[in-house]
């Protein structure tokens, strides 16, 4: 059961990181507040005012 739980978390993290990379490339810094990326960032205590802080 623990391995299955860990695999689920790894898969979710990989998916969300992929979403972040895709959204950064496609929208040049604009993150919609209801997107999966915004939910991920909020879950990691990133404030919405800091969403558009990409290293360029």
mmCIF file of the N, C-alpha and C atoms, coordinates in Angstrom:
data_MODEL
# 
_entry.id   MODEL 
# 
loop_
_atom_site.group_PDB 
_atom_site.id 
_atom_site.type_symbol 
_atom_site.label_atom_id 
_atom_site.label_alt_id 
_atom_site.label_comp_id 
_atom_site.label_asym_id 
_atom_site.label_entity_id 
_atom_site.label_seq_id 
_atom_site.pdbx_PDB_ins_code 
_atom_site.Cartn_x 
_atom_site.Cartn_y 
_atom_site.Cartn_z 
_atom_site.occupancy 
_atom_site.B_iso_or_equiv 
_atom_site.pdbx_formal_charge 
_atom_site.auth_seq_id 
_atom_site.auth_comp_id 
_atom_site.auth_asym_id 
_atom_site.auth_atom_id 
_atom_site.pdbx_PDB_model_num 
ATOM 1   N N  . UNK A 1 1  ? 0.823  -1.203 0.000   1.00 0.00 ? 1  UNK A N  1 
ATOM 2   C CA . UNK A 1 1  ? 0.000  0.000  0.000   1.00 0.00 ? 1  UNK A CA 1 
ATOM 3   C C  . UNK A 1 1  ? 0.866  1.264  0.000   1.00 0.00 ? 1  UNK A C  1 
ATOM 4   N N  . UNK A 1 2  ? 1.939  1.264  0.743   1.00 0.00 ? 2  UNK A N  1 
ATOM 5   C CA . UNK A 1 2  ? 2.793  2.454  0.790   1.00 0.00 ? 2  UNK A CA 1 
ATOM 6   C C  . UNK A 1 2  ? 3.423  2.735  -0.568  1.00 0.00 ? 2  UNK A C  1 
ATOM 7   N N  . UNK A 1 3  ? 3.839  1.687  -1.271  1.00 0.00 ? 3  UNK A N  1 
ATOM 8   C CA . UNK A 1 3  ? 4.439  1.877  -2.592  1.00 0.00 ? 3  UNK A CA 1 
ATOM 9   C C  . UNK A 1 3  ? 3.413  2.462  -3.564  1.00 0.00 ? 3  UNK A C  1 
ATOM 10  N N  . UNK A 1 4  ? 2.184  1.977  -3.508  1.00 0.00 ? 4  UNK A N  1 
ATOM 11  C CA . UNK A 1 4  ? 1.131  2.503  -4.382  1.00 0.00 ? 4  UNK A CA 1 
ATOM 12  C C  . UNK A 1 4  ? 0.860  3.973  -4.069  1.00 0.00 ? 4  UNK A C  1 
ATOM 13  N N  . UNK A 1 5  ? 0.856  4.338  -2.799  1.00 0.00 ? 5  UNK A N  1 
ATOM 14  C CA . UNK A 1 5  ? 0.644  5.729  -2.393  1.00 0.00 ? 5  UNK A CA 1 
ATOM 15  C C  . UNK A 1 5  ? 1.779  6.604  -2.901  1.00 0.00 ? 5  UNK A C  1 
ATOM 16  N N  . UNK A 1 6  ? 2.995  6.124  -2.779  1.00 0.00 ? 6  UNK A N  1 
ATOM 17  C CA . UNK A 1 6  ? 4.158  6.878  -3.243  1.00 0.00 ? 6  UNK A CA 1 
ATOM 18  C C  . UNK A 1 6  ? 4.111  7.049  -4.765  1.00 0.00 ? 6  UNK A C  1 
ATOM 19  N N  . UNK A 1 7  ? 3.779  5.978  -5.480  1.00 0.00 ? 7  UNK A N  1 
ATOM 20  C CA . UNK A 1 7  ? 3.696  6.059  -6.943  1.00 0.00 ? 7  UNK A CA 1 
ATOM 21  C C  . UNK A 1 7  ? 2.661  7.085  -7.376  1.00 0.00 ? 7  UNK A C  1 
ATOM 22  N N  . UNK A 1 8  ? 1.529  7.130  -6.704  1.00 0.00 ? 8  UNK A N  1 
ATOM 23  C CA . UNK A 1 8  ? 0.481  8.090  -7.026  1.00 0.00 ? 8  UNK A CA 1 
ATOM 24  C C  . UNK A 1 8  ? 0.996  9.514  -6.840  1.00 0.00 ? 8  UNK A C  1 
ATOM 25  N N  . UNK A 1 9  ? 1.712  9.751  -5.752  1.00 0.00 ? 9  UNK A N  1 
ATOM 26  C CA . UNK A 1 9  ? 2.237  11.096 -5.480  1.00 0.00 ? 9  UNK A CA 1 
ATOM 27  C C  . UNK A 1 9  ? 3.282  11.494 -6.516  1.00 0.00 ? 9  UNK A C  1 
ATOM 28  N N  . UNK A 1 10 ? 4.137  10.559 -6.891  1.00 0.00 ? 10 UNK A N  1 
ATOM 29  C CA . UNK A 1 10 ? 5.163  10.842 -7.899  1.00 0.00 ? 10 UNK A CA 1 
ATOM 30  C C  . UNK A 1 10 ? 4.507  11.152 -9.242  1.00 0.00 ? 10 UNK A C  1 
ATOM 31  N N  . UNK A 1 11 ? 3.517  10.370 -9.619  1.00 0.00 ? 11 UNK A N  1 
ATOM 32  C CA . UNK A 1 11 ? 2.825  10.609 -10.886 1.00 0.00 ? 11 UNK A CA 1 
ATOM 33  C C  . UNK A 1 11 ? 2.123  11.964 -10.885 1.00 0.00 ? 11 UNK A C  1 
ATOM 34  N N  . UNK A 1 12 ? 1.476  12.313 -9.797  1.00 0.00 ? 12 UNK A N  1 
ATOM 35  C CA . UNK A 1 12 ? 0.794  13.603 -9.707  1.00 0.00 ? 12 UNK A CA 1 
ATOM 36  C C  . UNK A 1 12 ? 1.794  14.754 -9.794  1.00 0.00 ? 12 UNK A C  1 
ATOM 37  N N  . UNK A 1 13 ? 2.897  14.639 -9.077  1.00 0.00 ? 13 UNK A N  1 
ATOM 38  C CA . UNK A 1 13 ? 3.923  15.684 -9.112  1.00 0.00 ? 13 UNK A CA 1 
ATOM 39  C C  . UNK A 1 13 ? 4.474  15.849 -10.519 1.00 0.00 ? 13 UNK A C  1 
ATOM 40  N N  . UNK A 1 14 ? 4.777  14.743 -11.187 1.00 0.00 ? 14 UNK A N  1 
ATOM 41  C CA . UNK A 1 14 ? 5.294  14.816 -12.556 1.00 0.00 ? 14 UNK A CA 1 
ATOM 42  C C  . UNK A 1 14 ? 4.281  15.457 -13.496 1.00 0.00 ? 14 UNK A C  1 
ATOM 43  N N  . UNK A 1 15 ? 3.012  15.108 -13.341 1.00 0.00 ? 15 UNK A N  1 
ATOM 44  C CA . UNK A 1 15 ? 1.968  15.697 -14.172 1.00 0.00 ? 15 UNK A CA 1 
ATOM 45  C C  . UNK A 1 15 ? 1.893  17.208 -13.957 1.00 0.00 ? 15 UNK A C  1 
ATOM 46  N N  . UNK A 1 16 ? 1.862  17.633 -12.704 1.00 0.00 ? 16 UNK A N  1 
ATOM 47  C CA . UNK A 1 16 ? 1.733  19.059 -12.407 1.00 0.00 ? 16 UNK A CA 1 
ATOM 48  C C  . UNK A 1 16 ? 2.956  19.841 -12.856 1.00 0.00 ? 16 UNK A C  1 
ATOM 49  N N  . UNK A 1 17 ? 4.134  19.264 -12.693 1.00 0.00 ? 17 UNK A N  1 
ATOM 50  C CA . UNK A 1 17 ? 5.338  19.951 -13.166 1.00 0.00 ? 17 UNK A CA 1 
ATOM 51  C C  . UNK A 1 17 ? 5.316  20.082 -14.686 1.00 0.00 ? 17 UNK A C  1 
ATOM 52  N N  . UNK A 1 18 ? 4.801  19.075 -15.359 1.00 0.00 ? 18 UNK A N  1 
ATOM 53  C CA . UNK A 1 18 ? 4.643  19.159 -16.810 1.00 0.00 ? 18 UNK A CA 1 
ATOM 54  C C  . UNK A 1 18 ? 3.671  20.255 -17.192 1.00 0.00 ? 18 UNK A C  1 
ATOM 55  N N  . UNK A 1 19 ? 2.594  20.399 -16.424 1.00 0.00 ? 19 UNK A N  1 
ATOM 56  C CA . UNK A 1 19 ? 1.621  21.462 -16.671 1.00 0.00 ? 19 UNK A CA 1 
ATOM 57  C C  . UNK A 1 19 ? 2.262  22.831 -16.479 1.00 0.00 ? 19 UNK A C  1 
ATOM 58  N N  . UNK A 1 20 ? 3.091  22.960 -15.459 1.00 0.00 ? 20 UNK A N  1 
ATOM 59  C CA . UNK A 1 20 ? 3.777  24.228 -15.208 1.00 0.00 ? 20 UNK A CA 1 
ATOM 60  C C  . UNK A 1 20 ? 4.684  24.568 -16.380 1.00 0.00 ? 20 UNK A C  1 
ATOM 61  N N  . UNK A 1 21 ? 5.455  23.598 -16.841 1.00 0.00 ? 21 UNK A N  1 
ATOM 62  C CA . UNK A 1 21 ? 6.370  23.835 -17.957 1.00 0.00 ? 21 UNK A CA 1 
ATOM 63  C C  . UNK A 1 21 ? 5.600  24.213 -19.218 1.00 0.00 ? 21 UNK A C  1 
ATOM 64  N N  . UNK A 1 22 ? 4.523  23.492 -19.506 1.00 0.00 ? 22 UNK A N  1 
ATOM 65  C CA . UNK A 1 22 ? 3.726  23.796 -20.696 1.00 0.00 ? 22 UNK A CA 1 
ATOM 66  C C  . UNK A 1 22 ? 3.084  25.165 -20.602 1.00 0.00 ? 22 UNK A C  1 
ATOM 67  N N  . UNK A 1 23 ? 2.530  25.494 -19.468 1.00 0.00 ? 23 UNK A N  1 
ATOM 68  C CA . UNK A 1 23 ? 1.856  26.781 -19.319 1.00 0.00 ? 23 UNK A CA 1 
ATOM 69  C C  . UNK A 1 23 ? 2.869  27.920 -19.402 1.00 0.00 ? 23 UNK A C  1 
ATOM 70  N N  . UNK A 1 24 ? 4.044  27.735 -18.847 1.00 0.00 ? 24 UNK A N  1 
ATOM 71  C CA . UNK A 1 24 ? 5.073  28.774 -18.901 1.00 0.00 ? 24 UNK A CA 1 
ATOM 72  C C  . UNK A 1 24 ? 5.487  29.038 -20.338 1.00 0.00 ? 24 UNK A C  1 
ATOM 73  N N  . UNK A 1 25 ? 5.625  27.983 -21.113 1.00 0.00 ? 25 UNK A N  1 
ATOM 74  C CA . UNK A 1 25 ? 6.020  28.129 -22.508 1.00 0.00 ? 25 UNK A CA 1 
ATOM 75  C C  . UNK A 1 25 ? 4.917  28.772 -23.339 1.00 0.00 ? 25 UNK A C  1 
ATOM 76  N N  . UNK A 1 26 ? 3.686  28.356 -23.122 1.00 0.00 ? 26 UNK A N  1 
ATOM 77  C CA . UNK A 1 26 ? 2.591  28.801 -23.972 1.00 0.00 ? 26 UNK A CA 1 
ATOM 78  C C  . UNK A 1 26 ? 2.065  30.187 -23.632 1.00 0.00 ? 26 UNK A C  1 
ATOM 79  N N  . UNK A 1 27 ? 2.068  30.543 -22.371 1.00 0.00 ? 27 UNK A N  1 
ATOM 80  C CA . UNK A 1 27 ? 1.406  31.779 -21.971 1.00 0.00 ? 27 UNK A CA 1 
ATOM 81  C C  . UNK A 1 27 ? 2.362  32.865 -21.501 1.00 0.00 ? 27 UNK A C  1 
ATOM 82  N N  . UNK A 1 28 ? 3.625  32.623 -21.562 1.00 0.00 ? 28 UNK A N  1 
ATOM 83  C CA . UNK A 1 28 ? 4.642  33.624 -21.237 1.00 0.00 ? 28 UNK A CA 1 
ATOM 84  C C  . UNK A 1 28 ? 4.383  34.335 -19.918 1.00 0.00 ? 28 UNK A C  1 
ATOM 85  N N  . UNK A 1 29 ? 4.127  33.578 -18.869 1.00 0.00 ? 29 UNK A N  1 
ATOM 86  C CA . UNK A 1 29 ? 4.022  34.151 -17.543 1.00 0.00 ? 29 UNK A CA 1 
ATOM 87  C C  . UNK A 1 29 ? 2.634  34.309 -16.981 1.00 0.00 ? 29 UNK A C  1 
ATOM 88  N N  . UNK A 1 30 ? 1.617  34.083 -17.764 1.00 0.00 ? 30 UNK A N  1 
ATOM 89  C CA . UNK A 1 30 ? 0.259  34.254 -17.274 1.00 0.00 ? 30 UNK A CA 1 
ATOM 90  C C  . UNK A 1 30 ? -0.280 32.932 -16.739 1.00 0.00 ? 30 UNK A C  1 
ATOM 91  N N  . UNK A 1 31 ? -0.584 32.885 -15.452 1.00 0.00 ? 31 UNK A N  1 
ATOM 92  C CA . UNK A 1 31 ? -1.137 31.679 -14.834 1.00 0.00 ? 31 UNK A CA 1 
ATOM 93  C C  . UNK A 1 31 ? -2.554 31.998 -14.381 1.00 0.00 ? 31 UNK A C  1 
ATOM 94  N N  . UNK A 1 32 ? -3.507 31.269 -14.913 1.00 0.00 ? 32 UNK A N  1 
ATOM 95  C CA . UNK A 1 32 ? -4.903 31.459 -14.517 1.00 0.00 ? 32 UNK A CA 1 
ATOM 96  C C  . UNK A 1 32 ? -5.105 30.933 -13.104 1.00 0.00 ? 32 UNK A C  1 
ATOM 97  N N  . UNK A 1 33 ? -5.825 31.681 -12.303 1.00 0.00 ? 33 UNK A N  1 
ATOM 98  C CA . UNK A 1 33 ? -5.981 31.346 -10.885 1.00 0.00 ? 33 UNK A CA 1 
ATOM 99  C C  . UNK A 1 33 ? -6.746 30.048 -10.632 1.00 0.00 ? 33 UNK A C  1 
ATOM 100 N N  . UNK A 1 34 ? -7.470 29.537 -11.632 1.00 0.00 ? 34 UNK A N  1 
ATOM 101 C CA . UNK A 1 34 ? -8.199 28.280 -11.441 1.00 0.00 ? 34 UNK A CA 1 
ATOM 102 C C  . UNK A 1 34 ? -7.553 27.099 -12.168 1.00 0.00 ? 34 UNK A C  1 
ATOM 103 N N  . UNK A 1 35 ? -6.345 27.288 -12.678 1.00 0.00 ? 35 UNK A N  1 
ATOM 104 C CA . UNK A 1 35 ? -5.663 26.227 -13.420 1.00 0.00 ? 35 UNK A CA 1 
ATOM 105 C C  . UNK A 1 35 ? -5.009 25.218 -12.473 1.00 0.00 ? 35 UNK A C  1 
ATOM 106 N N  . UNK A 1 36 ? -4.672 24.031 -12.981 1.00 0.00 ? 36 UNK A N  1 
ATOM 107 C CA . UNK A 1 36 ? -3.956 23.051 -12.160 1.00 0.00 ? 36 UNK A CA 1 
ATOM 108 C C  . UNK A 1 36 ? -2.625 23.599 -11.637 1.00 0.00 ? 36 UNK A C  1 
ATOM 109 N N  . UNK A 1 37 ? -1.994 24.435 -12.450 1.00 0.00 ? 37 UNK A N  1 
ATOM 110 C CA . UNK A 1 37 ? -0.721 25.026 -12.030 1.00 0.00 ? 37 UNK A CA 1 
ATOM 111 C C  . UNK A 1 37 ? -0.922 25.933 -10.820 1.00 0.00 ? 37 UNK A C  1 
ATOM 112 N N  . UNK A 1 38 ? -1.954 26.752 -10.853 1.00 0.00 ? 38 UNK A N  1 
ATOM 113 C CA . UNK A 1 38 ? -2.239 27.645 -9.724  1.00 0.00 ? 38 UNK A CA 1 
ATOM 114 C C  . UNK A 1 38 ? -2.529 26.843 -8.467  1.00 0.00 ? 38 UNK A C  1 
ATOM 115 N N  . UNK A 1 39 ? -3.295 25.769 -8.608  1.00 0.00 ? 39 UNK A N  1 
ATOM 116 C CA . UNK A 1 39 ? -3.599 24.924 -7.447  1.00 0.00 ? 39 UNK A CA 1 
ATOM 117 C C  . UNK A 1 39 ? -2.326 24.327 -6.862  1.00 0.00 ? 39 UNK A C  1 
ATOM 118 N N  . UNK A 1 40 ? -1.424 23.884 -7.732  1.00 0.00 ? 40 UNK A N  1 
ATOM 119 C CA . UNK A 1 40 ? -0.144 23.329 -7.279  1.00 0.00 ? 40 UNK A CA 1 
ATOM 120 C C  . UNK A 1 40 ? 0.666  24.389 -6.532  1.00 0.00 ? 40 UNK A C  1 
ATOM 121 N N  . UNK A 1 41 ? 0.764  25.579 -7.111  1.00 0.00 ? 41 UNK A N  1 
ATOM 122 C CA . UNK A 1 41 ? 1.539  26.646 -6.481  1.00 0.00 ? 41 UNK A CA 1 
ATOM 123 C C  . UNK A 1 41 ? 0.931  27.065 -5.146  1.00 0.00 ? 41 UNK A C  1 
ATOM 124 N N  . UNK A 1 42 ? -0.388 27.190 -5.104  1.00 0.00 ? 42 UNK A N  1 
ATOM 125 C CA . UNK A 1 42 ? -1.053 27.543 -3.847  1.00 0.00 ? 42 UNK A CA 1 
ATOM 126 C C  . UNK A 1 42 ? -0.813 26.476 -2.788  1.00 0.00 ? 42 UNK A C  1 
ATOM 127 N N  . UNK A 1 43 ? -0.843 25.214 -3.195  1.00 0.00 ? 43 UNK A N  1 
ATOM 128 C CA . UNK A 1 43 ? -0.609 24.103 -2.266  1.00 0.00 ? 43 UNK A CA 1 
ATOM 129 C C  . UNK A 1 43 ? 0.797  24.189 -1.680  1.00 0.00 ? 43 UNK A C  1 
ATOM 130 N N  . UNK A 1 44 ? 1.733  24.760 -2.471  1.00 0.00 ? 44 UNK A N  1 
ATOM 131 C CA . UNK A 1 44 ? 3.111  24.931 -2.007  1.00 0.00 ? 44 UNK A CA 1 
ATOM 132 C C  . UNK A 1 44 ? 3.356  26.334 -1.454  1.00 0.00 ? 44 UNK A C  1 
ATOM 133 N N  . UNK A 1 45 ? 2.305  27.004 -1.034  1.00 0.00 ? 45 UNK A N  1 
ATOM 134 C CA . UNK A 1 45 ? 2.357  28.304 -0.350  1.00 0.00 ? 45 UNK A CA 1 
ATOM 135 C C  . UNK A 1 45 ? 2.898  29.445 -1.204  1.00 0.00 ? 45 UNK A C  1 
ATOM 136 N N  . UNK A 1 46 ? 2.760  29.352 -2.510  1.00 0.00 ? 46 UNK A N  1 
ATOM 137 C CA . UNK A 1 46 ? 3.133  30.466 -3.380  1.00 0.00 ? 46 UNK A CA 1 
ATOM 138 C C  . UNK A 1 46 ? 1.919  31.384 -3.488  1.00 0.00 ? 46 UNK A C  1 
ATOM 139 N N  . UNK A 1 47 ? 2.122  32.648 -3.241  1.00 0.00 ? 47 UNK A N  1 
ATOM 140 C CA . UNK A 1 47 ? 1.022  33.618 -3.284  1.00 0.00 ? 47 UNK A CA 1 
ATOM 141 C C  . UNK A 1 47 ? 0.701  33.985 -4.734  1.00 0.00 ? 47 UNK A C  1 
ATOM 142 N N  . UNK A 1 48 ? -0.576 34.225 -5.039  1.00 0.00 ? 48 UNK A N  1 
ATOM 143 C CA . UNK A 1 48 ? -0.954 34.581 -6.414  1.00 0.00 ? 48 UNK A CA 1 
ATOM 144 C C  . UNK A 1 48 ? -0.165 35.762 -6.980  1.00 0.00 ? 48 UNK A C  1 
ATOM 145 N N  . UNK A 1 49 ? 0.213  36.712 -6.149  1.00 0.00 ? 49 UNK A N  1 
ATOM 146 C CA . UNK A 1 49 ? 0.990  37.854 -6.659  1.00 0.00 ? 49 UNK A CA 1 
ATOM 147 C C  . UNK A 1 49 ? 2.366  37.431 -7.161  1.00 0.00 ? 49 UNK A C  1 
ATOM 148 N N  . UNK A 1 50 ? 2.830  36.249 -6.746  1.00 0.00 ? 50 UNK A N  1 
ATOM 149 C CA . UNK A 1 50 ? 4.135  35.744 -7.171  1.00 0.00 ? 50 UNK A CA 1 
ATOM 150 C C  . UNK A 1 50 ? 4.046  34.741 -8.317  1.00 0.00 ? 50 UNK A C  1 
ATOM 151 N N  . UNK A 1 51 ? 2.850  34.479 -8.835  1.00 0.00 ? 51 UNK A N  1 
ATOM 152 C CA . UNK A 1 51 ? 2.684  33.489 -9.899  1.00 0.00 ? 51 UNK A CA 1 
ATOM 153 C C  . UNK A 1 51 ? 3.463  33.830 -11.159 1.00 0.00 ? 51 UNK A C  1 
ATOM 154 N N  . UNK A 1 52 ? 3.612  35.093 -11.478 1.00 0.00 ? 52 UNK A N  1 
ATOM 155 C CA . UNK A 1 52 ? 4.243  35.480 -12.741 1.00 0.00 ? 52 UNK A CA 1 
ATOM 156 C C  . UNK A 1 52 ? 5.739  35.710 -12.632 1.00 0.00 ? 52 UNK A C  1 
ATOM 157 N N  . UNK A 1 53 ? 6.369  35.129 -11.645 1.00 0.00 ? 53 UNK A N  1 
ATOM 158 C CA . UNK A 1 53 ? 7.803  35.316 -11.455 1.00 0.00 ? 53 UNK A CA 1 
ATOM 159 C C  . UNK A 1 53 ? 8.579  34.154 -12.064 1.00 0.00 ? 53 UNK A C  1 
ATOM 160 N N  . UNK A 1 54 ? 8.823  34.241 -13.367 1.00 0.00 ? 54 UNK A N  1 
ATOM 161 C CA . UNK A 1 54 ? 9.606  33.221 -14.059 1.00 0.00 ? 54 UNK A CA 1 
ATOM 162 C C  . UNK A 1 54 ? 11.023 33.723 -14.246 1.00 0.00 ? 54 UNK A C  1 
ATOM 163 N N  . UNK A 1 55 ? 11.974 32.817 -14.201 1.00 0.00 ? 55 UNK A N  1 
ATOM 164 C CA . UNK A 1 55 ? 13.346 33.165 -14.576 1.00 0.00 ? 55 UNK A CA 1 
ATOM 165 C C  . UNK A 1 55 ? 13.403 33.200 -16.092 1.00 0.00 ? 55 UNK A C  1 
ATOM 166 N N  . UNK A 1 56 ? 13.853 34.307 -16.633 1.00 0.00 ? 56 UNK A N  1 
ATOM 167 C CA . UNK A 1 56 ? 13.919 34.427 -18.097 1.00 0.00 ? 56 UNK A CA 1 
ATOM 168 C C  . UNK A 1 56 ? 15.338 34.619 -18.534 1.00 0.00 ? 56 UNK A C  1 
# 
